Structures are given as structure tokens and as C-alpha cells.
Amino acid sequence: MLTPVVELEKCLARLPGFGRRSAARAALALVREPGRLLEPLEAALRDAQANVRCCSKCGAFTIVGRDPCDFCTDATRDANILCVVEEAADIVPIEASGAFRGRYHALGGKLSPARRMGPEKLRFGELVERVKTEKISEVLLAVSTDMEGDATAGYVAELLRDLGVKVTRLAFGLPADSGIAYSDALTLRRAINNRISQ
């Protein structure tokens, strides 16, 4: 196959959600219709590269010239509660839920010895500083429920233990429209332990 197409496939395969086959199909579609697909994609990628940044305060995505970001400067948001996420992209589904109106703090990942991701590579120091200076009353941990996410949540709770801030975590339970028969034992145990009154 042509080297440029192979290189395009390799680049696409590095993206989340793309396997080898889907990357190959996408690459062929892009070169087959350059005017309709490839050129607009190229323009959008260049625009994102030139204009998208991470907010210096919370780590969320923002655009050049708007730092701090809209989440940090919106006076209608609750400045007393801080939702801690692993990555800036995690803010998108939380916002889409409409259930949270506080501020955010993206760590830039999660603790992972296997990937050499230690505390020094994450935005823990900035989090502690924000809790101290912004009069935060609650930190909501919205991190993964895997072993690395649990370790990250425990580390944050320990960092904030003596700062007089309430540390909470998203409740664990069954996904909406899901049956018990399709749930794993850990999810069921967490759902039972975090049950609510009706």
C-alpha cells in the first residue's frame, strides 16, 4: 500500500476508539474524498493546534485568549465545590449530565506505576493550592473506579485530610437501563453499599 496512506492509518490507530481496521477504513475514506473529508479535517486539526490550550488554573480545554477558562470565570457556578477529574476530556460528560454546577480541576492523568505516572507528573500541588486559596468547602472526586483511579482518589483524600475540606466521590452503582444479570460482582457490591432511600 502507498506509504502516505499507511502513515495516515498509523496516526489514526493511535486515537482512542480506533483499532487497526477502523483506522484503515477511515484513512481510505479520507484519501478517497479529499475535498469533502481530508481538507476540512486538516483545517480543523490546524485550527485546534493553533487555538486550543489547557486552562492554566483548572486544566480544562479553552481557547487562546480565554485563560482562565469559562468554567473558572463563570460567576453563576458554585465556587465552593471543586470536581476533580483525571483528564480535561472527562469534564465534557459531566457537563452534559447537567448535574454539576461547580468548578473543575483536571489532574492530567491518574497515578500509575506501570506507566511511570507518579504524583510529580500530576497537578496535585495546584489542587492543594486551590483548596487553600479559593475557600473550597467540598472536593468531589470524579475519577475512574479501577485500581489506579482508587489509588488516585486515596492520594487526593490524604493530601486534603488536614485542610478542613469535605472530600466526596461519585457514587458507584448500576448503569441506567441495565439489568442486574449483566452486572459484575464489584459493581453490584458498590451499588448495594451506596444504596439510597426511596
C-alpha positions as CSV (number, residue, x, y, z in Angstrom):
1,M,0.0,0.0,0.0
2,L,1.1,3.6,-0.5
3,T,3.3,4.9,2.3
4,P,1.3,8.1,2.9
5,V,-1.9,6.0,3.4
6,V,0.0,3.6,5.8
7,E,1.3,6.6,7.8
8,L,-2.2,8.0,8.0
9,E,-3.6,4.7,9.2
10,K,-0.8,4.6,11.9
11,C,-1.7,8.1,13.1
12,L,-5.4,7.3,13.2
13,A,-4.8,4.0,15.0
14,R,-3.2,5.9,17.9
15,L,-6.5,7.7,18.6
16,P,-8.9,6.3,21.2
17,G,-11.7,4.3,19.7
18,F,-9.7,3.4,16.6
19,G,-8.5,-0.1,16.0
20,R,-6.3,-1.2,13.1
21,R,-9.3,-2.0,10.9
22,S,-11.3,1.2,11.7
23,A,-8.1,3.3,11.2
24,A,-7.6,1.7,7.8
25,R,-11.2,2.3,6.7
26,A,-11.0,5.9,7.9
27,A,-7.7,6.5,6.1
28,L,-9.1,5.2,2.8
29,A,-12.2,7.3,3.1
30,L,-10.2,10.4,3.7
31,V,-7.9,9.9,0.7
32,R,-10.9,8.8,-1.5
33,E,-12.7,12.1,-0.8
34,P,-10.1,14.7,-0.1
35,G,-12.3,17.7,-0.8
36,R,-15.2,16.6,1.4
37,L,-13.3,14.8,4.2
38,L,-9.5,15.3,4.2
39,E,-9.2,19.0,3.6
40,P,-11.8,20.0,6.3
41,L,-10.2,17.6,8.7
42,E,-6.8,19.1,8.0
43,A,-8.1,22.6,8.5
44,A,-9.9,21.6,11.8
45,L,-6.7,20.0,13.1
46,R,-4.6,23.1,12.3
47,D,-7.2,25.3,14.0
48,A,-7.2,23.1,17.1
49,Q,-3.4,23.1,17.2
50,A,-3.2,26.8,17.0
51,N,-6.1,27.8,19.2
52,V,-6.9,25.1,21.9
53,R,-5.0,25.2,25.1
54,C,-5.5,24.0,28.7
55,C,-6.6,26.5,31.3
56,S,-3.7,27.5,33.5
57,K,-6.0,27.3,36.5
58,C,-8.1,24.2,36.2
59,G,-6.6,22.3,33.3
60,A,-9.9,22.3,31.2
61,F,-9.7,22.9,27.5
62,T,-10.0,26.6,26.5
63,I,-9.1,28.7,23.5
64,V,-6.2,31.1,23.2
65,G,-7.0,34.5,24.8
66,R,-9.5,32.9,27.2
67,D,-7.4,31.9,30.2
68,P,-8.7,31.3,32.8
69,C,-11.4,29.4,31.0
70,D,-15.2,29.9,31.1
71,F,-15.6,27.3,33.9
72,C,-13.2,29.3,36.1
73,T,-14.7,32.8,35.3
74,D,-18.4,32.0,35.2
75,A,-19.9,33.8,38.3
76,T,-23.0,31.6,38.2
77,R,-21.0,28.5,39.0
78,D,-20.7,27.3,42.7
79,A,-17.1,28.4,43.6
80,N,-17.2,26.3,46.8
81,I,-17.2,22.9,45.2
82,L,-14.4,21.5,43.0
83,C,-14.8,18.5,40.8
84,V,-11.5,16.7,40.4
85,V,-11.2,14.7,37.1
86,E,-8.3,12.8,35.6
87,E,-8.3,14.4,32.2
88,A,-9.8,17.6,30.7
89,A,-11.9,15.4,28.4
90,D,-13.7,14.0,31.5
91,I,-15.3,17.4,32.0
92,V,-17.4,17.0,28.9
93,P,-19.7,14.2,30.0
94,I,-20.1,15.7,33.5
95,E,-21.2,19.0,31.9
96,A,-23.5,17.1,29.6
97,S,-25.3,15.5,32.6
98,G,-26.3,18.9,33.8
99,A,-25.9,17.7,37.4
100,F,-22.8,19.7,38.4
101,R,-22.5,23.5,38.5
102,G,-19.3,23.9,40.4
103,R,-15.7,24.4,39.2
104,Y,-13.3,21.8,37.9
105,H,-9.7,20.6,38.4
106,A,-8.1,18.3,35.8
107,L,-5.1,16.3,37.2
108,G,-3.7,15.4,33.8
109,G,-3.9,11.7,34.4
110,K,-4.0,9.2,37.3
111,L,-1.4,7.5,39.4
112,S,0.0,4.6,37.5
113,P,3.4,3.0,38.4
114,A,3.2,0.8,35.3
115,R,3.0,3.9,33.1
116,R,5.5,5.8,35.3
117,M,2.9,8.3,36.2
118,G,3.8,9.4,39.7
119,P,2.5,12.3,41.8
120,E,5.1,14.7,40.5
121,K,3.7,14.4,37.0
122,L,0.1,15.3,38.0
123,R,-1.5,18.5,39.1
124,F,-1.8,17.7,42.8
125,G,0.2,20.7,44.1
126,E,-2.1,23.0,42.1
127,L,-5.1,21.3,43.6
128,V,-3.9,21.8,47.2
129,E,-3.1,25.4,46.4
130,R,-6.6,26.0,45.0
131,V,-8.2,24.4,48.1
132,K,-6.2,26.6,50.4
133,T,-6.7,29.9,48.5
134,E,-10.2,29.6,47.0
135,K,-12.0,28.6,50.2
136,I,-13.2,25.3,48.7
137,S,-15.6,23.5,51.0
138,E,-16.0,20.2,49.0
139,V,-13.9,18.3,46.6
140,L,-15.8,15.8,44.5
141,L,-13.6,13.1,43.1
142,A,-14.8,12.0,39.7
143,V,-12.1,9.5,38.8
144,S,-12.0,6.0,37.4
145,T,-13.2,3.1,39.5
146,D,-10.2,0.9,38.5
147,M,-7.2,0.3,40.8
148,E,-5.3,3.3,39.6
149,G,-8.4,5.6,40.0
150,D,-8.8,4.3,43.5
151,A,-5.2,4.9,44.3
152,T,-5.5,8.5,42.9
153,A,-8.7,9.1,44.9
154,G,-6.9,7.9,48.1
155,Y,-3.9,10.0,47.4
156,V,-6.1,13.1,47.0
157,A,-8.0,12.4,50.1
158,E,-4.8,12.0,52.1
159,L,-3.4,15.3,50.6
160,L,-6.5,17.2,51.7
161,R,-7.1,15.5,55.0
162,D,-5.9,18.4,57.2
163,L,-7.3,21.2,55.1
164,G,-10.8,21.2,56.5
165,V,-12.4,20.3,53.2
166,K,-15.1,17.6,52.7
167,V,-13.9,15.0,50.2
168,T,-16.6,13.0,48.3
169,R,-16.6,10.6,45.4
170,L,-19.1,9.8,42.7
171,A,-21.5,7.1,43.9
172,F,-21.0,3.7,42.4
173,G,-23.8,1.7,41.0
174,L,-25.6,0.2,38.1
175,P,-25.7,2.0,34.7
176,A,-29.1,3.4,33.7
177,D,-31.3,0.9,31.7
178,S,-29.1,-2.0,32.8
179,G,-30.1,-5.3,34.3
180,I,-28.6,-6.9,37.4
181,A,-27.9,-10.0,35.4
182,Y,-25.4,-8.1,33.3
183,S,-23.5,-6.5,36.2
184,D,-20.3,-7.7,37.6
185,A,-19.8,-8.6,41.3
186,L,-17.8,-5.4,42.2
187,T,-20.4,-3.1,40.6
188,L,-23.2,-4.9,42.5
189,R,-21.3,-4.7,45.8
190,R,-20.7,-1.0,45.3
191,A,-24.4,-0.4,44.3
192,I,-25.5,-2.2,47.5
193,N,-23.1,-0.3,49.7
194,N,-24.0,3.0,48.3
195,R,-27.8,2.4,48.2
196,I,-30.1,5.4,48.7
197,S,-33.5,5.7,50.3
198,Q,-36.7,5.9,48.2
